Amino acid sequence: MAVQRRRTGESGVRRPVGAFHWCARLASALGGLAAGVAAPIAELAGLDPLSAPDRPTLRVIGAVLAGLGIVAVFVCQLAMGASWRTTVDPAERPALVTTGPFHLVRNPIYTALTAMTAGLALAVPNIVAMAGLAAMVIGNELQVRRIEEPYLDRIHQAAWHQYAARTGRFLPGLGRLR
């Protein structure tokens, strides 16, 4: 947010509008907190890990994935430039960003957040972390499919349709609009 404030004179933080929007954001936020904070605390307090993913190699891979996810979120936010917001504001009309990581997928920040949370769930593989990952995925899906993409469709229309037809939603090539 400090970089955004230096760039644009404001933080980019917006409050969700409406109960559905709040629920989607809350699911994502709670998912991140569960995987990143509650799961490690639960493990330290004695909660047993899930047996299948409890492998030293997977824990290391998870920690690396979580770190890469954090870096990727920051890189994607920088790539959005002045268009970056924490959520949509119906009164604003930010530019449609289609370059950098947005050339590969429409929602790379949500992809990176999901990768980070999946990494945390591998690094601390307990039921709390897995529930956090599920909440993050559900929250991100709701935010993107029901709030952000319909908003971009409304404000950018033909440009959005062309972009969404050639660019995957979360992964390259997957979820392109027809």
C-alpha positions in Angstrom: 0.0 0.0 0.0 2.9 2.4 0.6 4.1 1.9 -3.0 0.5 2.6 -4.2 0.2 5.7 -2.1 3.5 7.0 -3.5 2.4 6.3 -7.0 -1.1 7.6 -6.9 -1.5 9.6 -3.7 -3.9 7.1 -2.1 -3.8 3.5 -0.8 -6.1 1.6 -3.1 -7.9 0.1 -0.2 -11.7 0.0 -0.8 -14.5 -1.4 1.4 -16.6 -4.2 0.0 -20.1 -3.1 -1.1 -23.0 -5.4 0.0 -23.3 -8.5 2.1 -22.2 -11.0 -0.6 -19.1 -8.9 -1.3 -18.2 -8.9 2.4 -18.7 -12.7 2.6 -16.4 -13.3 -0.3 -13.7 -11.1 1.1 -14.2 -12.6 4.6 -13.8 -16.1 3.3 -10.5 -15.2 1.6 -9.2 -13.3 4.6 -10.1 -16.0 7.0 -8.6 -18.7 4.8 -5.3 -16.8 4.7 -5.3 -16.3 8.5 -6.3 -20.0 9.1 -3.5 -21.3 6.9 -0.8 -18.7 7.8 -1.5 -18.1 11.5 -3.9 -20.6 13.1 -2.5 -23.7 11.5 1.0 -23.2 12.7 -0.3 -22.3 16.2 -2.5 -25.4 16.2 0.5 -27.5 15.2 2.6 -26.0 18.0 -0.2 -26.7 20.4 -0.2 -30.4 19.5 -2.7 -30.8 16.6 -1.5 -33.7 14.6 -0.7 -33.2 10.9 -2.6 -35.0 8.2 -0.6 -38.2 7.4 -0.6 -38.1 3.6 0.9 -34.7 3.1 3.1 -34.8 6.2 6.5 -35.3 4.4 9.6 -33.2 5.0 10.0 -32.6 1.2 6.4 -31.4 0.9 6.8 -29.1 3.8 9.9 -27.5 2.2 8.1 -27.3 -1.2 5.1 -25.7 0.6 7.3 -23.1 2.3 9.0 -22.2 -1.0 5.6 -22.0 -2.7 4.2 -19.8 0.0 7.2 -17.5 -0.3 6.9 -17.4 -4.1 3.2 -16.7 -3.8 3.9 -13.6 -1.6 6.4 -12.3 -4.0 4.0 -12.9 -6.9 1.2 -11.0 -5.2 3.5 -8.0 -4.8 4.7 -8.2 -8.5 1.1 -8.5 -9.7 0.1 -5.5 -7.6 2.9 -3.5 -9.1 1.9 -4.5 -12.6 -1.6 -3.1 -12.0 -0.1 0.3 -11.4 -2.7 2.9 -10.6 -5.5 0.4 -11.3 -4.8 -1.7 -8.2 -7.5 -1.7 -5.6 -8.3 -4.1 -2.8 -11.8 -4.6 -4.3 -14.1 -2.9 -6.8 -15.6 0.5 -6.3 -18.6 0.9 -8.5 -17.9 4.7 -8.8 -14.4 4.1 -10.2 -13.3 3.2 -13.7 -9.7 1.9 -13.5 -7.9 1.0 -16.7 -8.0 -2.6 -17.9 -4.6 -4.1 -17.3 -3.6 -6.7 -19.9 0.2 -6.6 -19.7 2.8 -8.3 -17.5 1.3 -11.2 -15.5 -2.1 -10.1 -16.7 -1.1 -11.1 -20.2 -1.0 -14.7 -19.0 -4.1 -14.8 -16.8 -6.9 -12.3 -15.9 -6.6 -12.7 -12.1 -2.9 -13.4 -11.3 -3.2 -11.8 -7.8 -5.8 -14.4 -6.9 -3.7 -17.2 -8.4 -0.8 -16.0 -6.4 -2.9 -15.8 -3.2 -4.1 -19.3 -3.8 -0.6 -20.6 -4.4 0.6 -18.9 -1.2 -2.2 -20.5 0.8 -1.6 -23.9 -0.8 2.0 -23.6 0.1 1.1 -22.8 3.7 -1.1 -25.8 3.8 1.7 -28.0 2.6 4.2 -26.5 5.0 1.9 -27.0 8.0 -0.4 -29.9 6.7 -3.2 -30.0 9.3 -6.9 -29.7 9.1 -6.9 -26.0 10.0 -4.6 -25.2 7.0 -6.6 -27.3 4.6 -9.8 -25.6 5.8 -8.0 -22.3 5.2 -7.1 -23.3 1.7 -10.7 -24.3 1.0 -12.0 -20.9 2.3 -9.4 -19.0 0.3 -10.3 -20.9 -2.9 -14.1 -20.3 -2.3 -13.6 -16.7 -1.4 -11.4 -16.0 -4.5 -13.8 -17.8 -6.8 -16.8 -15.8 -5.5 -14.9 -12.5 -5.6 -13.7 -13.1 -9.2 -16.7 -14.7 -10.8 -19.5 -12.7 -9.1 -17.9 -9.3 -8.3 -14.7 -8.4 -10.2 -15.3 -9.9 -13.6 -18.9 -8.7 -13.9 -17.7 -5.2 -12.9 -14.9 -5.3 -15.5 -17.4 -6.5 -18.1 -19.7 -3.5 -17.3 -17.0 -0.8 -17.4 -14.8 -2.1 -20.3 -17.4 -4.1 -22.4 -15.8 -5.0 -25.8 -12.2 -4.6 -24.6 -13.0 -6.9 -21.6 -14.7 -9.5 -23.9 -11.7 -9.6 -26.2 -9.2 -9.9 -23.3 -11.3 -12.5 -21.5 -11.7 -14.6 -24.7 -7.9 -14.9 -25.1 -6.8 -15.1 -21.4 -7.5 -17.7 -18.8 -9.2 -16.8 -15.5 -6.6 -18.2 -13.1 -4.3 -20.3 -15.2 -3.2 -19.7 -18.8 -5.8 -21.0 -21.3 -8.3 -22.2 -18.7 -11.5 -20.3 -18.1 -11.4 -18.2 -21.3 -14.8 -16.6 -22.2 -16.4 -18.0 -25.3 
